[in-house]
Amino acid sequence: MRTLCASTLVGEFLVIGFASLVAMRLGELPAGTVWAVGGTAMALCLLLCGMLGRPGAIQLGWALQIGLIASGFAVPAMFFLGAVFAGLWWASIHFGRRIDEAKARFAAGAGTA
């Protein structure tokens, strides 16, 4: 699960960086504000990559997904991209757990053979 979730977070890191560039070019928000919010979100993505084995990391990831969707108020395309990444986050958790369970079953079966 950690690999899939980390891959999603790295993709979000890149999307947030590009969305920050777009928000800065739109000129509705000061560049300092854009980069303070975008930079914090980007740092959170990287920190979450390292925290994925710890309690609360998945919930913090969901909070990041909600924030990414809400960033659509600054860059409208982020409503769509945020929803896509929320779906990817769900899929990473769902299928990652299934893969982890299958690996555990395989390891248990290999130990008894």
Biopython code that builds the backbone (N, CA, C, O; Angstrom):
import numpy as np
from Bio.PDB.StructureBuilder import StructureBuilder

atoms = [
    (1, "MET", "N", (0.827, -1.190, 0.000)),
    (1, "MET", "CA", (0.000, 0.000, 0.000)),
    (1, "MET", "C", (0.871, 1.252, 0.000)),
    (1, "MET", "O", (0.549, 2.249, -0.646)),
    (2, "ARG", "N", (1.976, 1.183, 0.734)),
    (2, "ARG", "CA", (2.813, 2.376, 0.847)),
    (2, "ARG", "C", (3.356, 2.811, -0.505)),
    (2, "ARG", "O", (3.463, 4.009, -0.765)),
    (3, "THR", "N", (3.696, 1.873, -1.363)),
    (3, "THR", "CA", (4.247, 2.225, -2.673)),
    (3, "THR", "C", (3.210, 2.938, -3.527)),
    (3, "THR", "O", (3.513, 3.951, -4.157)),
    (4, "LEU", "N", (1.990, 2.416, -3.553)),
    (4, "LEU", "CA", (0.942, 3.044, -4.354)),
    (4, "LEU", "C", (0.589, 4.428, -3.816)),
    (4, "LEU", "O", (0.430, 5.375, -4.586)),
    (5, "CYS", "N", (0.466, 4.545, -2.501)),
    (5, "CYS", "CA", (0.135, 5.843, -1.909)),
    (5, "CYS", "C", (1.260, 6.854, -2.142)),
    (5, "CYS", "O", (0.997, 8.019, -2.440)),
    (6, "ALA", "N", (2.502, 6.414, -2.007)),
    (6, "ALA", "CA", (3.628, 7.313, -2.233)),
    (6, "ALA", "C", (3.672, 7.780, -3.687)),
    (6, "ALA", "O", (3.992, 8.937, -3.957)),
    (7, "SER", "N", (3.354, 6.889, -4.619)),
    (7, "SER", "CA", (3.327, 7.276, -6.032)),
    (7, "SER", "C", (2.259, 8.340, -6.283)),
    (7, "SER", "O", (2.482, 9.288, -7.036)),
    (8, "THR", "N", (1.110, 8.179, -5.653)),
    (8, "THR", "CA", (0.044, 9.169, -5.787)),
    (8, "THR", "C", (0.492, 10.513, -5.227)),
    (8, "THR", "O", (0.244, 11.557, -5.830)),
    (9, "LEU", "N", (1.151, 10.485, -4.073)),
    (9, "LEU", "CA", (1.605, 11.728, -3.444)),
    (9, "LEU", "C", (2.675, 12.440, -4.273)),
    (9, "LEU", "O", (2.695, 13.670, -4.325)),
    (10, "VAL", "N", (3.552, 11.692, -4.912)),
    (10, "VAL", "CA", (4.574, 12.314, -5.767)),
    (10, "VAL", "C", (3.900, 12.970, -6.980)),
    (10, "VAL", "O", (4.289, 14.059, -7.399)),
    (11, "GLY", "N", (2.898, 12.303, -7.531)),
    (11, "GLY", "CA", (2.143, 12.909, -8.629)),
    (11, "GLY", "C", (1.442, 14.184, -8.184)),
    (11, "GLY", "O", (1.412, 15.171, -8.919)),
    (12, "GLU", "N", (0.880, 14.162, -6.985)),
    (12, "GLU", "CA", (0.236, 15.360, -6.443)),
    (12, "GLU", "C", (1.242, 16.476, -6.226)),
    (12, "GLU", "O", (0.941, 17.643, -6.477)),
    (13, "PHE", "N", (2.423, 16.130, -5.766)),
    (13, "PHE", "CA", (3.489, 17.115, -5.576)),
    (13, "PHE", "C", (3.717, 17.890, -6.870)),
    (13, "PHE", "O", (3.795, 19.118, -6.865)),
    (14, "LEU", "N", (3.822, 17.167, -7.964)),
    (14, "LEU", "CA", (4.055, 17.811, -9.263)),
    (14, "LEU", "C", (2.859, 18.656, -9.699)),
    (14, "LEU", "O", (3.025, 19.779, -10.174)),
    (15, "VAL", "N", (1.660, 18.113, -9.536)),
    (15, "VAL", "CA", (0.461, 18.841, -9.944)),
    (15, "VAL", "C", (0.292, 20.118, -9.119)),
    (15, "VAL", "O", (-0.082, 21.160, -9.660)),
    (16, "ILE", "N", (0.561, 20.044, -7.828)),
    (16, "ILE", "CA", (0.451, 21.232, -6.979)),
    (16, "ILE", "C", (1.453, 22.292, -7.415)),
    (16, "ILE", "O", (1.131, 23.480, -7.444)),
    (17, "GLY", "N", (2.663, 21.868, -7.752)),
    (17, "GLY", "CA", (3.664, 22.819, -8.232)),
    (17, "GLY", "C", (3.225, 23.518, -9.515)),
    (17, "GLY", "O", (3.358, 24.735, -9.647)),
    (18, "PHE", "N", (2.702, 22.736, -10.456)),
    (18, "PHE", "CA", (2.239, 23.340, -11.708)),
    (18, "PHE", "C", (1.003, 24.213, -11.492)),
    (18, "PHE", "O", (0.867, 25.267, -12.114)),
    (19, "ALA", "N", (0.105, 23.774, -10.611)),
    (19, "ALA", "CA", (-1.081, 24.580, -10.317)),
    (19, "ALA", "C", (-0.685, 25.891, -9.635)),
    (19, "ALA", "O", (-1.329, 26.919, -9.845)),
    (20, "SER", "N", (0.363, 25.858, -8.826)),
    (20, "SER", "CA", (0.842, 27.091, -8.185)),
    (20, "SER", "C", (1.366, 28.063, -9.230)),
    (20, "SER", "O", (1.151, 29.271, -9.129)),
    (21, "LEU", "N", (2.053, 27.534, -10.233)),
    (21, "LEU", "CA", (2.516, 28.402, -11.327)),
    (21, "LEU", "C", (1.341, 29.037, -12.061)),
    (21, "LEU", "O", (1.378, 30.222, -12.393)),
    (22, "VAL", "N", (0.301, 28.250, -12.312)),
    (22, "VAL", "CA", (-0.886, 28.769, -12.992)),
    (22, "VAL", "C", (-1.565, 29.827, -12.133)),
    (22, "VAL", "O", (-1.949, 30.884, -12.633)),
    (23, "ALA", "N", (-1.715, 29.543, -10.831)),
    (23, "ALA", "CA", (-2.370, 30.496, -9.926)),
    (23, "ALA", "C", (-1.585, 31.802, -9.855)),
    (23, "ALA", "O", (-2.172, 32.881, -9.762)),
    (24, "MET", "N", (-0.276, 31.703, -9.899)),
    (24, "MET", "CA", (0.554, 32.908, -9.860)),
    (24, "MET", "C", (0.360, 33.735, -11.129)),
    (24, "MET", "O", (0.326, 34.965, -11.076)),
    (25, "ARG", "N", (0.234, 33.057, -12.266)),
    (25, "ARG", "CA", (0.060, 33.762, -13.538)),
    (25, "ARG", "C", (-1.335, 34.375, -13.672)),
    (25, "ARG", "O", (-1.513, 35.365, -14.382)),
    (26, "LEU", "N", (-2.316, 33.793, -12.999)),
    (26, "LEU", "CA", (-3.665, 34.361, -13.060)),
    (26, "LEU", "C", (-3.710, 35.725, -12.388)),
    (26, "LEU", "O", (-4.530, 36.569, -12.749)),
    (27, "GLY", "N", (-2.846, 35.943, -11.426)),
    (27, "GLY", "CA", (-2.685, 37.252, -10.822)),
    (27, "GLY", "C", (-3.738, 37.672, -9.821)),
    (27, "GLY", "O", (-3.697, 38.799, -9.329)),
    (28, "GLU", "N", (-4.688, 36.792, -9.502)),
    (28, "GLU", "CA", (-5.717, 37.162, -8.541)),
    (28, "GLU", "C", (-5.208, 37.115, -7.103)),
    (28, "GLU", "O", (-5.729, 37.811, -6.231)),
    (29, "LEU", "N", (-4.198, 36.300, -6.860)),
    (29, "LEU", "CA", (-3.613, 36.166, -5.531)),
    (29, "LEU", "C", (-2.161, 36.608, -5.571)),
    (29, "LEU", "O", (-1.493, 36.426, -6.589)),
    (30, "PRO", "N", (-1.660, 37.184, -4.489)),
    (30, "PRO", "CA", (-0.240, 37.552, -4.466)),
    (30, "PRO", "C", (0.649, 36.309, -4.579)),
    (30, "PRO", "O", (0.313, 35.245, -4.059)),
    (31, "ALA", "N", (1.762, 36.455, -5.251)),
    (31, "ALA", "CA", (2.669, 35.323, -5.473)),
    (31, "ALA", "C", (3.131, 34.713, -4.155)),
    (31, "ALA", "O", (3.275, 33.494, -4.056)),
    (32, "GLY", "N", (3.361, 35.537, -3.153)),
    (32, "GLY", "CA", (3.789, 35.019, -1.854)),
    (32, "GLY", "C", (2.756, 34.104, -1.231)),
    (32, "GLY", "O", (3.098, 33.074, -0.649)),
    (33, "THR", "N", (1.501, 34.477, -1.352)),
    (33, "THR", "CA", (0.419, 33.652, -0.814)),
    (33, "THR", "C", (0.312, 32.340, -1.570)),
    (33, "THR", "O", (0.150, 31.275, -0.973)),
    (34, "VAL", "N", (0.404, 32.428, -2.891)),
    (34, "VAL", "CA", (0.319, 31.223, -3.724)),
    (34, "VAL", "C", (1.404, 30.240, -3.340)),
    (34, "VAL", "O", (1.139, 29.051, -3.166)),
    (35, "TRP", "N", (2.638, 30.737, -3.205)),
    (35, "TRP", "CA", (3.743, 29.828, -2.915)),
    (35, "TRP", "C", (3.770, 29.387, -1.458)),
    (35, "TRP", "O", (4.285, 28.311, -1.154)),
    (36, "ALA", "N", (3.230, 30.188, -0.559)),
    (36, "ALA", "CA", (3.135, 29.747, 0.835)),
    (36, "ALA", "C", (2.172, 28.562, 0.949)),
    (36, "ALA", "O", (2.476, 27.563, 1.602)),
    (37, "VAL", "N", (1.019, 28.686, 0.312)),
    (37, "VAL", "CA", (0.031, 27.610, 0.352)),
    (37, "VAL", "C", (0.503, 26.422, -0.489)),
    (37, "VAL", "O", (0.483, 25.283, -0.023)),
    (38, "GLY", "N", (0.925, 26.687, -1.714)),
    (38, "GLY", "CA", (1.376, 25.611, -2.598)),
    (38, "GLY", "C", (2.613, 24.912, -2.060)),
    (38, "GLY", "O", (2.705, 23.686, -2.109)),
    (39, "GLY", "N", (3.557, 25.674, -1.550)),
    (39, "GLY", "CA", (4.775, 25.083, -0.998)),
    (39, "GLY", "C", (4.498, 24.234, 0.227)),
    (39, "GLY", "O", (5.110, 23.183, 0.418)),
    (40, "THR", "N", (3.571, 24.695, 1.058)),
    (40, "THR", "CA", (3.191, 23.907, 2.232)),
    (40, "THR", "C", (2.545, 22.599, 1.810)),
    (40, "THR", "O", (2.847, 21.546, 2.372)),
    (41, "ALA", "N", (1.658, 22.660, 0.824)),
    (41, "ALA", "CA", (1.005, 21.446, 0.329)),
    (41, "ALA", "C", (2.022, 20.501, -0.318)),
    (41, "ALA", "O", (1.937, 19.284, -0.151)),
    (42, "MET", "N", (2.973, 21.059, -1.047)),
    (42, "MET", "CA", (4.003, 20.228, -1.662)),
    (42, "MET", "C", (4.867, 19.558, -0.596)),
    (42, "MET", "O", (5.194, 18.377, -0.710)),
    (43, "ALA", "N", (5.233, 20.308, 0.432)),
    (43, "ALA", "CA", (6.031, 19.739, 1.529)),
    (43, "ALA", "C", (5.239, 18.652, 2.251)),
    (43, "ALA", "O", (5.796, 17.629, 2.648)),
    (44, "LEU", "N", (3.939, 18.880, 2.419)),
    (44, "LEU", "CA", (3.097, 17.880, 3.069)),
    (44, "LEU", "C", (3.064, 16.586, 2.257)),
    (44, "LEU", "O", (3.077, 15.495, 2.825)),
    (45, "CYS", "N", (3.022, 16.706, 0.943)),
    (45, "CYS", "CA", (3.053, 15.511, 0.089)),
    (45, "CYS", "C", (4.319, 14.699, 0.342)),
    (45, "CYS", "O", (4.264, 13.479, 0.499)),
    (46, "LEU", "N", (5.445, 15.380, 0.379)),
    (46, "LEU", "CA", (6.710, 14.673, 0.590)),
    (46, "LEU", "C", (6.809, 14.097, 1.996)),
    (46, "LEU", "O", (7.300, 12.983, 2.173)),
    (47, "LEU", "N", (6.350, 14.838, 2.992)),
    (47, "LEU", "CA", (6.369, 14.328, 4.365)),
    (47, "LEU", "C", (5.469, 13.107, 4.520)),
    (47, "LEU", "O", (5.808, 12.154, 5.222)),
    (48, "LEU", "N", (4.327, 13.151, 3.858)),
    (48, "LEU", "CA", (3.411, 12.011, 3.934)),
    (48, "LEU", "C", (4.002, 10.759, 3.307)),
    (48, "LEU", "O", (3.712, 9.646, 3.746)),
    (49, "CYS", "N", (4.829, 10.932, 2.283)),
    (49, "CYS", "CA", (5.491, 9.767, 1.678)),
    (49, "CYS", "C", (6.297, 9.002, 2.724)),
    (49, "CYS", "O", (6.319, 7.771, 2.720)),
    (50, "GLY", "N", (6.947, 9.721, 3.602)),
    (50, "GLY", "CA", (7.739, 9.079, 4.640)),
    (50, "GLY", "C", (6.937, 8.620, 5.844)),
    (50, "GLY", "O", (7.412, 7.802, 6.632)),
    (51, "MET", "N", (5.725, 9.137, 5.994)),
    (51, "MET", "CA", (4.907, 8.820, 7.164)),
    (51, "MET", "C", (3.880, 7.724, 6.900)),
    (51, "MET", "O", (3.106, 7.399, 7.800)),
    (52, "LEU", "N", (3.843, 7.155, 5.728)),
    (52, "LEU", "CA", (2.747, 6.267, 5.353)),
    (52, "LEU", "C", (2.599, 5.041, 6.244)),
    (52, "LEU", "O", (1.512, 4.466, 6.304)),
    (53, "GLY", "N", (3.628, 4.631, 6.922)),
    (53, "GLY", "CA", (3.514, 3.484, 7.819)),
    (53, "GLY", "C", (3.028, 3.856, 9.207)),
    (53, "GLY", "O", (2.779, 2.976, 10.030)),
    (54, "ARG", "N", (2.889, 5.124, 9.475)),
    (54, "ARG", "CA", (2.521, 5.585, 10.818)),
    (54, "ARG", "C", (1.017, 5.824, 10.930)),
    (54, "ARG", "O", (0.339, 6.075, 9.934)),
    (55, "PRO", "N", (0.510, 5.742, 12.157)),
    (55, "PRO", "CA", (-0.924, 6.001, 12.360)),
    (55, "PRO", "C", (-1.291, 7.441, 11.988)),
    (55, "PRO", "O", (-0.536, 8.375, 12.259)),
    (56, "GLY", "N", (-2.434, 7.599, 11.379)),
    (56, "GLY", "CA", (-2.935, 8.917, 11.027)),
    (56, "GLY", "C", (-2.477, 9.431, 9.675)),
    (56, "GLY", "O", (-2.980, 10.454, 9.211)),
    (57, "ALA", "N", (-1.548, 8.760, 9.037)),
    (57, "ALA", "CA", (-1.032, 9.243, 7.750)),
    (57, "ALA", "C", (-2.103, 9.168, 6.661)),
    (57, "ALA", "O", (-2.210, 10.067, 5.827)),
    (58, "ILE", "N", (-2.880, 8.112, 6.672)),
    (58, "ILE", "CA", (-3.933, 7.961, 5.654)),
    (58, "ILE", "C", (-4.971, 9.070, 5.819)),
    (58, "ILE", "O", (-5.424, 9.653, 4.834)),
    (59, "GLN", "N", (-5.344, 9.358, 7.060)),
    (59, "GLN", "CA", (-6.321, 10.418, 7.307)),
    (59, "GLN", "C", (-5.763, 11.782, 6.904)),
    (59, "GLN", "O", (-6.487, 12.612, 6.353)),
    (60, "LEU", "N", (-4.498, 12.013, 7.173)),
    (60, "LEU", "CA", (-3.868, 13.257, 6.755)),
    (60, "LEU", "C", (-3.842, 13.345, 5.232)),
    (60, "LEU", "O", (-3.995, 14.427, 4.665)),
    (61, "GLY", "N", (-3.649, 12.212, 4.576)),
    (61, "GLY", "CA", (-3.715, 12.172, 3.118)),
    (61, "GLY", "C", (-5.098, 12.541, 2.599)),
    (61, "GLY", "O", (-5.219, 13.229, 1.586)),
    (62, "TRP", "N", (-6.141, 12.085, 3.289)),
    (62, "TRP", "CA", (-7.501, 12.464, 2.893)),
    (62, "TRP", "C", (-7.706, 13.962, 3.063)),
    (62, "TRP", "O", (-8.351, 14.600, 2.230)),
    (63, "ALA", "N", (-7.163, 14.525, 4.135)),
    (63, "ALA", "CA", (-7.274, 15.982, 4.333)),
    (63, "ALA", "C", (-6.574, 16.725, 3.200)),
    (63, "ALA", "O", (-7.051, 17.763, 2.741)),
    (64, "LEU", "N", (-5.448, 16.191, 2.756)),
    (64, "LEU", "CA", (-4.741, 16.787, 1.628)),
    (64, "LEU", "C", (-5.590, 16.718, 0.362)),
    (64, "LEU", "O", (-5.599, 17.658, -0.433)),
    (65, "GLN", "N", (-6.300, 15.613, 0.175)),
    (65, "GLN", "CA", (-7.159, 15.478, -1.007)),
    (65, "GLN", "C", (-8.276, 16.522, -0.986)),
    (65, "GLN", "O", (-8.599, 17.117, -2.014)),
    (66, "ILE", "N", (-8.853, 16.736, 0.178)),
    (66, "ILE", "CA", (-9.912, 17.740, 0.307)),
    (66, "ILE", "C", (-9.353, 19.131, 0.007)),
    (66, "ILE", "O", (-9.989, 19.932, -0.678)),
    (67, "GLY", "N", (-8.167, 19.404, 0.523)),
    (67, "GLY", "CA", (-7.527, 20.695, 0.240)),
    (67, "GLY", "C", (-7.216, 20.874, -1.237)),
    (67, "GLY", "O", (-7.337, 21.972, -1.780)),
    (68, "LEU", "N", (-6.818, 19.789, -1.877)),
    (68, "LEU", "CA", (-6.517, 19.858, -3.308)),
    (68, "LEU", "C", (-7.778, 20.170, -4.109)),
    (68, "LEU", "O", (-7.739, 20.966, -5.047)),
    (69, "ILE", "N", (-8.884, 19.549, -3.744)),
    (69, "ILE", "CA", (-10.147, 19.849, -4.424)),
    (69, "ILE", "C", (-10.549, 21.295, -4.154)),
    (69, "ILE", "O", (-10.997, 21.993, -5.063)),
    (70, "ALA", "N", (-10.393, 21.747, -2.917)),
    (70, "ALA", "CA", (-10.765, 23.123, -2.559)),
    (70, "ALA", "C", (-9.897, 24.152, -3.271)),
    (70, "ALA", "O", (-10.306, 25.302, -3.433)),
    (71, "SER", "N", (-8.699, 23.749, -3.699)),
    (71, "SER", "CA", (-7.846, 24.694, -4.420)),
    (71, "SER", "C", (-8.435, 25.067, -5.778)),
    (71, "SER", "O", (-7.930, 25.960, -6.458)),
    (72, "GLY", "N", (-9.493, 24.385, -6.163)),
    (72, "GLY", "CA", (-10.202, 24.729, -7.390)),
    (72, "GLY", "C", (-10.808, 26.120, -7.348)),
    (72, "GLY", "O", (-11.123, 26.685, -8.395)),
    (73, "PHE", "N", (-10.978, 26.684, -6.153)),
    (73, "PHE", "CA", (-11.482, 28.055, -6.067)),
    (73, "PHE", "C", (-10.446, 29.059, -6.564)),
    (73, "PHE", "O", (-10.801, 30.160, -6.985)),
    (74, "ALA", "N", (-9.166, 28.683, -6.517)),
    (74, "ALA", "CA", (-8.105, 29.553, -7.034)),
    (74, "ALA", "C", (-7.780, 29.213, -8.486)),
    (74, "ALA", "O", (-7.573, 30.105, -9.309)),
    (75, "VAL", "N", (-7.737, 27.923, -8.794)),
    (75, "VAL", "CA", (-7.463, 27.441, -10.157)),
    (75, "VAL", "C", (-8.577, 26.449, -10.486)),
    (75, "VAL", "O", (-8.530, 25.311, -10.019)),
    (76, "PRO", "N", (-9.576, 26.847, -11.274)),
    (76, "PRO", "CA", (-10.754, 25.999, -11.495)),
    (76, "PRO", "C", (-10.449, 24.578, -11.988)),
    (76, "PRO", "O", (-11.211, 23.661, -11.685)),
    (77, "ALA", "N", (-9.394, 24.376, -12.715)),
    (77, "ALA", "CA", (-9.059, 23.035, -13.194)),
    (77, "ALA", "C", (-8.747, 22.084, -12.046)),
    (77, "ALA", "O", (-8.800, 20.866, -12.213)),
    (78, "MET", "N", (-8.424, 22.639, -10.882)),
    (78, "MET", "CA", (-8.087, 21.801, -9.743)),
    (78, "MET", "C", (-9.303, 21.092, -9.151)),
    (78, "MET", "O", (-9.141, 20.110, -8.426)),
    (79, "PHE", "N", (-10.509, 21.562, -9.440)),
    (79, "PHE", "CA", (-11.689, 20.806, -9.019)),
    (79, "PHE", "C", (-11.631, 19.415, -9.651)),
    (79, "PHE", "O", (-11.827, 18.405, -8.975)),
    (80, "PHE", "N", (-11.361, 19.378, -10.953)),
    (80, "PHE", "CA", (-11.274, 18.110, -11.673)),
    (80, "PHE", "C", (-10.043, 17.316, -11.238)),
    (80, "PHE", "O", (-10.149, 16.136, -10.905)),
    (81, "LEU", "N", (-8.876, 17.963, -11.242)),
    (81, "LEU", "CA", (-7.644, 17.251, -10.886)),
    (81, "LEU", "C", (-7.668, 16.767, -9.438)),
    (81, "LEU", "O", (-7.176, 15.680, -9.134)),
    (82, "GLY", "N", (-8.237, 17.572, -8.555)),
    (82, "GLY", "CA", (-8.360, 17.153, -7.161)),
    (82, "GLY", "C", (-9.239, 15.924, -7.021)),
    (82, "GLY", "O", (-8.931, 15.017, -6.247)),
    (83, "ALA", "N", (-10.336, 15.894, -7.772)),
    (83, "ALA", "CA", (-11.218, 14.720, -7.738)),
    (83, "ALA", "C", (-10.509, 13.492, -8.306)),
    (83, "ALA", "O", (-10.667, 12.387, -7.787)),
    (84, "VAL", "N", (-9.735, 13.683, -9.360)),
    (84, "VAL", "CA", (-8.973, 12.572, -9.935)),
    (84, "VAL", "C", (-7.984, 12.024, -8.911)),
    (84, "VAL", "O", (-7.883, 10.811, -8.730)),
    (85, "PHE", "N", (-7.255, 12.916, -8.242)),
    (85, "PHE", "CA", (-6.282, 12.457, -7.260)),
    (85, "PHE", "C", (-6.949, 11.866, -6.019)),
    (85, "PHE", "O", (-6.383, 10.972, -5.390)),
    (86, "ALA", "N", (-8.126, 12.342, -5.659)),
    (86, "ALA", "CA", (-8.859, 11.715, -4.551)),
    (86, "ALA", "C", (-9.235, 10.277, -4.933)),
    (86, "ALA", "O", (-9.154, 9.365, -4.110)),
    (87, "GLY", "N", (-9.643, 10.091, -6.180)),
    (87, "GLY", "CA", (-9.934, 8.744, -6.658)),
    (87, "GLY", "C", (-8.695, 7.864, -6.669)),
    (87, "GLY", "O", (-8.752, 6.692, -6.297)),
    (88, "LEU", "N", (-7.580, 8.431, -7.096)),
    (88, "LEU", "CA", (-6.322, 7.680, -7.076)),
    (88, "LEU", "C", (-5.901, 7.344, -5.649)),
    (88, "LEU", "O", (-5.390, 6.255, -5.389)),
    (89, "TRP", "N", (-6.116, 8.280, -4.726)),
    (89, "TRP", "CA", (-5.778, 8.041, -3.323)),
    (89, "TRP", "C", (-6.616, 6.874, -2.776)),
    (89, "TRP", "O", (-6.095, 5.983, -2.105)),
    (90, "TRP", "N", (-7.921, 6.897, -3.075)),
    (90, "TRP", "CA", (-8.789, 5.806, -2.647)),
    (90, "TRP", "C", (-8.316, 4.486, -3.243)),
    (90, "TRP", "O", (-8.210, 3.485, -2.534)),
    (91, "ALA", "N", (-8.030, 4.481, -4.546)),
    (91, "ALA", "CA", (-7.591, 3.258, -5.216)),
    (91, "ALA", "C", (-6.263, 2.769, -4.648)),
    (91, "ALA", "O", (-6.061, 1.564, -4.497)),
    (92, "SER", "N", (-5.366, 3.681, -4.335)),
    (92, "SER", "CA", (-4.073, 3.299, -3.760)),
    (92, "SER", "C", (-4.256, 2.606, -2.413)),
    (92, "SER", "O", (-3.583, 1.619, -2.115)),
    (93, "ILE", "N", (-5.156, 3.123, -1.619)),
    (93, "ILE", "CA", (-5.415, 2.518, -0.307)),
    (93, "ILE", "C", (-6.126, 1.175, -0.471)),
    (93, "ILE", "O", (-5.716, 0.169, 0.109)),
    (94, "HIS", "N", (-7.185, 1.172, -1.258)),
    (94, "HIS", "CA", (-8.007, -0.027, -1.435)),
    (94, "HIS", "C", (-7.202, -1.183, -2.033)),
    (94, "HIS", "O", (-7.138, -2.270, -1.458)),
    (95, "PHE", "N", (-6.595, -0.937, -3.184)),
    (95, "PHE", "CA", (-5.869, -2.009, -3.853)),
    (95, "PHE", "C", (-4.532, -2.303, -3.176)),
    (95, "PHE", "O", (-4.045, -3.433, -3.227)),
    (96, "GLY", "N", (-3.946, -1.303, -2.551)),
    (96, "GLY", "CA", (-2.707, -1.534, -1.809)),
    (96, "GLY", "C", (-2.916, -2.489, -0.651)),
    (96, "GLY", "O", (-2.079, -3.356, -0.399)),
    (97, "ARG", "N", (-4.028, -2.336, 0.054)),
    (97, "ARG", "CA", (-4.335, -3.262, 1.161)),
    (97, "ARG", "C", (-4.577, -4.668, 0.634)),
    (97, "ARG", "O", (-4.158, -5.648, 1.250)),
    (98, "ARG", "N", (-5.245, -4.763, -0.493)),
    (98, "ARG", "CA", (-5.485, -6.090, -1.073)),
    (98, "ARG", "C", (-4.179, -6.748, -1.489)),
    (98, "ARG", "O", (-4.006, -7.954, -1.311)),
    (99, "ILE", "N", (-3.265, -5.968, -2.041)),
    (99, "ILE", "CA", (-1.958, -6.505, -2.431)),
    (99, "ILE", "C", (-1.184, -6.942, -1.197)),
    (99, "ILE", "O", (-0.561, -8.004, -1.196)),
    (100, "ASP", "N", (-1.220, -6.123, -0.138)),
    (100, "ASP", "CA", (-0.530, -6.477, 1.104)),
    (100, "ASP", "C", (-1.094, -7.774, 1.697)),
    (100, "ASP", "O", (-0.337, -8.617, 2.178)),
    (101, "GLU", "N", (-2.422, -7.931, 1.662)),
    (101, "GLU", "CA", (-3.043, -9.156, 2.164)),
    (101, "GLU", "C", (-2.635, -10.361, 1.326)),
    (101, "GLU", "O", (-2.364, -11.431, 1.870)),
    (102, "ALA", "N", (-2.589, -10.197, 0.008)),
    (102, "ALA", "CA", (-2.186, -11.294, -0.870)),
    (102, "ALA", "C", (-0.732, -11.681, -0.619)),
    (102, "ALA", "O", (-0.394, -12.864, -0.615)),
    (103, "LYS", "N", (0.128, -10.687, -0.409)),
    (103, "LYS", "CA", (1.531, -10.979, -0.100)),
    (103, "LYS", "C", (1.657, -11.738, 1.209)),
    (103, "LYS", "O", (2.461, -12.663, 1.324)),
    (104, "ALA", "N", (0.859, -11.344, 2.200)),
    (104, "ALA", "CA", (0.900, -12.030, 3.498)),
    (104, "ALA", "C", (0.426, -13.475, 3.358)),
    (104, "ALA", "O", (1.021, -14.385, 3.935)),
    (105, "ARG", "N", (-0.651, -13.687, 2.590)),
    (105, "ARG", "CA", (-1.132, -15.053, 2.370)),
    (105, "ARG", "C", (-0.088, -15.883, 1.641)),
    (105, "ARG", "O", (0.131, -17.046, 1.981)),
    (106, "PHE", "N", (0.556, -15.296, 0.641)),
    (106, "PHE", "CA", (1.582, -16.013, -0.110)),
    (106, "PHE", "C", (2.752, -16.382, 0.781)),
    (106, "PHE", "O", (3.268, -17.498, 0.729)),
    (107, "ALA", "N", (3.166, -15.407, 1.613)),
    (107, "ALA", "CA", (4.296, -15.671, 2.523)),
    (107, "ALA", "C", (3.931, -16.748, 3.530)),
    (107, "ALA", "O", (4.771, -17.584, 3.865)),
    (108, "ALA", "N", (2.693, -16.748, 4.023)),
    (108, "ALA", "CA", (2.264, -17.773, 4.976)),
    (108, "ALA", "C", (2.200, -19.144, 4.297)),
    (108, "ALA", "O", (2.555, -20.158, 4.897)),
    (109, "GLY", "N", (1.746, -19.163, 3.049)),
    (109, "GLY", "CA", (1.679, -20.427, 2.308)),
    (109, "GLY", "C", (3.045, -20.953, 1.949)),
    (109, "GLY", "O", (3.261, -22.165, 1.944)),
    (110, "ALA", "N", (3.980, -20.061, 1.645)),
    (110, "ALA", "CA", (5.345, -20.484, 1.290)),
    (110, "ALA", "C", (6.077, -21.029, 2.519)),
    (110, "ALA", "O", (6.959, -21.880, 2.401)),
    (111, "GLY", "N", (5.703, -20.530, 3.689)),
    (111, "GLY", "CA", (6.357, -20.988, 4.922)),
    (111, "GLY", "C", (5.915, -22.384, 5.336)),
    (111, "GLY", "O", (6.658, -23.084, 6.024)),
    (112, "THR", "N", (4.714, -22.803, 4.929)),
    (112, "THR", "CA", (4.211, -24.123, 5.315)),
    (112, "THR", "C", (4.552, -25.201, 4.292)),
    (112, "THR", "O", (4.420, -26.389, 4.588)),
    (113, "ALA", "N", (4.983, -24.818, 3.113)),
    (113, "ALA", "CA", (5.258, -25.806, 2.059)),
    (113, "ALA", "C", (6.585, -26.479, 2.236)),
    (113, "ALA", "O", (6.956, -27.332, 1.430)),
]
sb = StructureBuilder()
sb.init_structure("model")
sb.init_model(0)
sb.init_chain("A")
sb.init_seg("    ")
for serial, (resi, resn, name, xyz) in enumerate(atoms, 1):
    if name == "N":
        sb.init_residue(resn, " ", resi, " ")
    sb.init_atom(name, np.array(xyz, "f"), 0.0, 1.0, " ", f" {name:<3s}", serial, name[0])
structure = sb.get_structure()
